[in-house]
């Protein structure tokens, strides 16, 4: 199945693409600050941010690499990057 331009593959399509194990930071989403724009899920290079309801998104931490693009692009500043303790 060919991918269209701008399309991302959903996490879990391949067993070897779990990139979350080498993450240093992870995103914390604030439902109170969220505007529901969905930019975080569009900008995520791993396509691992899932919309739960109108203003609630969660990342799949098996695939999140902690790049911080979601937090950087969030217009409502509803995403904070926290250092992961391993």
Protein Blocks (a to p, Z undefined) as FASTA:
>chain_A
ZZdehiacdehkamklccklmpfbdcdddfklpgolommmmmmmnlpaccfblmlccddf
klmgolommmmmmmnlpaccddddZZ
